Amino acid sequence: MYPPEVLDAALRYDLAAINDIHGLADPEYTRIAADSGLPVICMASETAPPEMSEA
């Protein structure tokens, strides 16, 4: 998982959207994403990624 500081730094560029593969699990990351005003794509999964690779 990328720390919120990485998202904050990335927002200095011309982004069209934020793609979060961790389901907005980090409250600070979520706050930064919400404050950005950009569309947010949020991954949802019924199983954790390590379990998926064992299937």
C-alpha positions in Angstrom: 0.0 0.0 0.0 1.3 3.4 -0.9 1.4 5.9 2.0 -0.8 9.0 1.8 2.3 11.1 1.1 2.7 9.4 -2.3 -0.9 10.3 -3.3 -0.3 13.9 -2.0 2.8 14.2 -4.2 1.1 12.6 -7.2 -1.6 15.3 -7.1 0.9 17.8 -8.3 0.5 16.3 -11.7 -2.5 16.5 -14.1 -4.4 13.4 -12.9 -7.8 12.4 -14.3 -8.7 10.1 -11.4 -7.4 8.2 -8.4 -7.4 4.4 -8.6 -7.2 2.9 -5.1 -6.7 -0.9 -5.0 -6.9 -1.1 -1.2 -10.5 -0.1 -0.8 -9.7 3.3 0.9 -8.5 1.4 4.0 -6.3 4.4 5.1 -8.3 7.3 6.5 -5.6 9.9 5.7 -5.4 8.6 2.1 -9.2 8.7 1.9 -9.2 12.3 3.1 -6.5 13.4 0.6 -8.5 11.7 -2.2 -11.7 13.3 -1.1 -10.1 16.8 -0.8 -8.6 16.4 -4.3 -12.0 16.7 -6.0 -11.0 14.0 -8.5 -13.1 10.9 -9.3 -12.0 7.9 -7.1 -12.0 4.3 -8.4 -12.1 2.0 -5.4 -11.4 -1.7 -5.7 -13.6 -4.1 -3.8 -12.9 -7.8 -3.3 -14.5 -10.6 -1.4 -11.2 -12.2 -0.8 -7.8 -10.8 0.1 -5.2 -10.8 -2.7 -3.0 -13.5 -1.1 -6.0 -15.8 -0.9 -6.8 -15.2 -4.5 -3.4 -16.4 -5.7 -3.9 -19.7 -3.8 -7.2 -20.5 -5.6 
